[in-house]
Amino acid sequence: MTTNFAAADNALIRIDDFHYPQGWSPPAAAARARQCCEQLEAGKVLCLERIPYLFPQADRDFLLLQRQSGSRLHKNVSYRPRQDLMRGAAGDREEQASLHDIMRRYSAEVTRFMGQLLQPYAAHWTLDYASYRPQEEEGRDLPVHKRNDLLHVDAFPTRPMHGRRILRCFTNINPAAPRVWYTADEFSVLAREYAARAGLAGFASGGGARGNGLLRGVKKMFGLKGADPSAYDRFMLRFHDYLKENAAFQRDCRKVRLEFPPGATWICFTDAVPHSVQSGRYALEQTFIIALRGLVTPDKAPIRVLENLAGKPLASAP
């Protein structure tokens, strides 16, 4: 395997002036929050070395004893805060109820924390799924397109983005071992190199309109998944698969190794930061969907990068 590693300092930005529960220190709070948004949109990973929100030790201890259901439908234990639904957990009814309560509290606390850390986003985000990842990632037996150990950018098959951004906050609650990632060149570099080979022109020629309004309404009424993807969404799903399938890219691309120690919390736009998980277990994650109008540098969004390459719109305004 080609060893082509770059320094982690090019990808990782450590935050040491944000503290729980007070947050940023005034009077620089607004400027620091905006600066962090700019860094995220530039493809950086922000990291805080201690858990920066309320997360009792008893809750962490309980999670370390939990396991995932054996169903191959579930890669992780998932929690949907807007519906207050949990999926993918094992255990008896009492254990699942306790896990549900912990995931509910975790989601609320990390949302409060993110609203302080990244204040410009708070009025423009939609709260998406949270997850708990108790399984060891190294050597995990999953189909290629579901493997976490292959570099990829995120896209959701059942939740079209129409250009909105996927922001994720992770915490390593493993008391003894780091969670190890690889990252690679940020999205604009990847897109210039690989978007044409992945078929961008063909997706762009299909148009970026959001489709028939009546059909959208019917799909929404019946809760059908995968409703109304834009050309952008269809391409991003293909790009996710293309990168995972591309053995030469996986082998030869310039990589950055990141180790997140026990207790670390890290944040990035996973639709633009190529990432893979090489090892680690016991991680929590909360996803936020950020509207384009809420970004501080919207021209850096993947949809704008791809539209510049394609020469045409890939989605209507979300």
C-alpha positions in Angstrom: 0.0 0.0 0.0 1.2 3.5 -0.8 2.1 5.4 2.3 1.2 9.0 1.3 0.5 10.8 4.5 0.3 14.5 5.2 0.5 16.3 8.5 -2.6 16.3 10.6 -2.1 20.0 11.3 -3.3 20.8 7.8 -6.7 19.2 8.5 -7.3 19.4 12.2 -8.0 22.6 14.3 -8.0 22.2 18.0 -10.4 24.4 20.0 -9.1 25.2 23.5 -10.9 28.4 24.3 -14.5 27.1 24.4 -15.5 25.8 27.8 -18.6 24.1 29.2 -21.0 25.5 30.3 -20.2 29.1 29.6 -19.1 28.6 26.0 -17.0 31.3 24.3 -15.5 34.0 26.4 -16.9 37.5 25.6 -16.3 39.8 23.9 -14.9 37.5 21.2 -17.7 35.0 21.2 -19.4 36.1 17.9 -16.1 36.4 16.1 -14.8 33.0 17.2 -18.1 31.3 16.4 -18.0 32.8 12.8 -14.3 31.9 12.4 -15.1 28.2 13.3 -17.9 28.2 10.7 -15.4 29.5 8.1 -12.9 26.8 9.0 -15.5 24.1 8.8 -16.6 25.3 5.4 -13.0 25.3 4.3 -12.9 21.6 4.9 -11.3 21.5 8.3 -12.1 19.3 11.3 -12.6 21.0 14.6 -11.7 19.1 17.7 -12.2 19.7 21.5 -10.2 17.3 23.7 -12.9 17.1 26.5 -16.6 16.6 26.2 -18.0 20.2 26.0 -21.6 19.5 27.0 -23.4 17.8 29.9 -22.9 14.0 29.6 -23.1 12.3 33.0 -20.6 9.5 33.7 -23.5 7.2 34.6 -24.9 7.6 31.0 -21.5 6.9 29.5 -21.1 3.8 31.7 -24.5 2.5 30.6 -23.7 3.0 26.9 -20.4 1.0 27.2 -22.5 -2.0 28.3 -24.9 -1.8 25.4 -24.8 -3.6 22.1 -26.4 -3.3 18.7 -29.2 -5.5 17.4 -28.1 -8.3 15.1 -30.2 -7.0 12.2 -28.2 -6.1 9.1 -30.7 -3.3 8.5 -28.9 -1.3 11.1 -25.3 -0.2 10.9 -25.6 1.7 14.2 -28.1 2.5 17.0 -30.0 5.5 15.6 -32.2 8.1 17.3 -34.5 10.5 15.4 -35.0 13.5 17.7 -37.8 15.1 15.8 -39.9 11.9 16.1 -38.3 10.7 19.3 -37.7 7.3 17.8 -34.9 4.9 18.3 -33.8 2.0 16.0 -31.2 -0.7 16.1 -30.8 -1.4 19.8 -30.7 -4.8 21.5 -31.5 -5.6 25.1 -34.8 -6.0 27.0 -37.6 -3.4 27.2 -36.1 -1.8 30.3 -32.6 -1.5 28.8 -34.0 0.0 25.6 -36.1 2.5 27.5 -32.9 3.6 29.4 -30.9 3.8 26.2 -33.7 5.9 24.6 -33.7 8.3 27.5 -29.9 8.7 27.2 -30.0 9.3 23.5 -32.7 11.9 23.9 -30.7 13.8 26.5 -27.5 13.4 24.5 -29.2 14.9 21.4 -30.6 17.8 23.3 -27.3 18.6 25.0 -25.1 18.4 21.9 -27.6 20.6 20.1 -27.3 23.2 22.8 -23.5 23.0 22.7 -23.4 23.3 18.9 -25.7 26.4 19.1 -23.1 28.1 21.3 -20.0 26.9 19.3 -21.4 27.7 15.9 -24.0 30.4 16.6 -24.4 31.5 12.9 -25.8 28.1 12.0 -28.3 27.7 14.8 -31.1 29.6 13.0 -30.6 27.7 9.8 -30.2 24.1 10.7 -32.6 21.2 10.8 -31.9 18.6 13.5 -31.3 15.2 11.9 -30.5 11.8 13.2 -28.2 10.9 16.1 -26.4 7.6 16.4 -24.4 5.4 18.8 -21.7 3.3 17.3 -20.7 0.5 19.8 -19.1 -1.9 17.4 -15.3 -2.0 16.6 -14.8 -0.6 13.1 -11.6 -2.4 12.3 -12.3 -5.5 10.4 -16.1 -5.0 10.3 -17.9 -7.2 7.8 -20.0 -4.8 5.6 -20.8 -4.5 1.9 -18.5 -2.2 0.0 -20.9 0.8 -0.1 -21.6 0.6 3.6 -18.0 0.1 4.7 -16.8 2.9 7.0 -13.1 2.1 6.5 -13.1 3.4 2.9 -12.6 7.1 2.2 -15.9 8.7 1.1 -18.0 11.8 1.4 -21.5 11.5 2.9 -24.8 11.5 1.0 -28.2 10.2 2.3 -30.2 7.9 0.1 -33.5 8.6 1.8 -33.1 12.3 2.7 -32.3 14.5 -0.3 -30.3 17.6 0.5 -30.8 19.8 -2.6 -27.5 21.4 -1.8 -27.9 21.7 2.0 -24.8 20.7 4.0 -24.3 17.7 6.3 -22.6 18.8 9.5 -21.8 16.1 12.0 -20.6 16.2 15.6 -18.8 13.1 17.0 -17.7 12.1 20.5 -15.4 9.2 21.5 -16.7 7.8 24.8 -14.3 4.8 24.6 -12.4 5.1 28.0 -9.2 3.5 26.7 -8.7 3.8 23.0 -8.7 6.5 20.3 -11.0 6.6 17.3 -8.8 6.6 14.2 -9.8 8.4 11.0 -8.1 9.0 7.6 -9.1 12.1 5.7 -8.0 13.2 2.2 -8.0 16.4 0.1 -11.1 18.5 0.5 -14.1 18.4 -1.8 -13.1 21.0 -4.4 -9.8 19.1 -5.1 -11.6 15.8 -5.3 -14.3 17.1 -7.5 -11.8 18.6 -10.0 -10.0 15.2 -10.2 -12.9 12.8 -10.1 -16.3 14.3 -10.7 -16.2 14.0 -14.5 -15.1 10.4 -14.2 -17.9 9.7 -11.8 -20.4 11.0 -14.4 -21.2 14.6 -13.3 -22.1 15.7 -16.9 -24.7 12.9 -17.2 -26.4 13.8 -13.9 -26.3 17.5 -14.7 -28.0 16.9 -18.1 -30.9 15.4 -16.2 -31.7 18.8 -14.7 -31.8 20.1 -11.2 -35.5 20.7 -10.9 -37.2 19.3 -7.8 -39.9 17.5 -9.7 -43.6 17.5 -9.9 -45.3 19.3 -7.0 -48.3 16.9 -6.9 -46.0 13.9 -6.9 -43.9 15.4 -4.1 -47.1 15.9 -2.0 -48.3 12.3 -2.6 -44.9 11.0 -1.6 -44.8 13.1 1.5 -48.3 12.1 2.5 -47.4 8.4 2.4 -44.0 8.9 3.9 -42.2 7.3 0.9 -38.4 7.2 1.3 -36.1 8.7 -1.3 -38.6 11.3 -2.3 -37.7 13.8 -5.0 -33.8 13.8 -5.2 -32.2 16.5 -7.2 -29.5 16.1 -9.8 -27.1 17.1 -7.0 -28.4 14.4 -4.7 -28.2 11.7 -7.4 -24.6 12.7 -8.2 -23.5 12.8 -4.6 -24.9 9.3 -4.0 -22.9 8.1 -7.0 -19.8 10.0 -5.9 -20.0 8.3 -2.5 -20.1 4.9 -4.2 -17.5 5.8 -6.8 -14.9 6.8 -4.2 -15.4 3.6 -2.2 -15.2 1.5 -5.4 -12.1 3.2 -6.7 -9.2 1.0 -5.5 -6.6 3.3 -6.9 -8.0 6.3 -5.1 -8.2 4.4 -1.8 -4.6 3.2 -2.2 -2.8 6.2 -3.6 -4.5 9.4 -2.5 -2.8 11.7 -0.1 -4.1 10.8 3.4 -4.1 12.4 6.8 -4.3 10.2 9.9 -6.3 11.7 12.8 -6.5 10.1 16.2 -9.4 11.3 18.5 -8.5 10.3 22.1 -11.0 9.2 24.8 -13.4 12.1 25.5 -12.6 14.0 22.3 -15.4 15.7 20.4 -14.9 16.6 16.7 -17.0 18.3 14.1 -16.9 18.5 10.3 -19.0 18.8 7.1 -18.9 15.1 6.1 -20.3 15.9 2.7 -17.1 17.7 1.9 -14.4 16.1 4.1 -13.4 12.7 2.7 -13.2 10.4 5.7 -12.9 6.8 6.8 -12.9 5.1 10.2 -9.9 2.8 10.6 -10.5 1.7 14.2 -12.5 2.5 17.3 -15.8 1.7 19.0 -18.2 3.5 21.4 -18.7 6.7 19.5 -21.7 9.1 19.5 -22.8 11.3 16.6 -25.4 14.0 16.0 -26.1 15.3 12.5 -27.3 18.8 11.5 -28.5 19.8 8.1 -27.4 23.4 7.3 -29.3 25.5 4.8 -27.2 27.3 2.2 -28.4 30.6 3.3 -27.0 29.9 6.8 -23.4 29.4 5.5 -20.8 32.1 5.9 -19.0 31.1 2.7 -21.7 29.5 0.5 -19.6 29.5 -2.6 -17.5 26.7 -1.0 -20.5 24.4 -0.6 -20.2 21.2 -2.7 -23.2 22.1 -4.8 -21.6 25.3 -5.9 -18.3 23.6 -6.6 -20.2 21.0 -8.8 -22.3 23.6 -10.5 -19.2 25.5 -11.5 -17.8 22.4 -13.0 -21.0 21.3 -14.7 -21.9 24.8 -15.9 -25.6 24.5 -14.8 -27.8 24.3 -11.7 -28.0 21.0 -10.0 -30.9 21.7 -7.6 -33.6 24.2 -7.0 -33.4 26.3 -3.9 -34.3 24.1 -0.9 
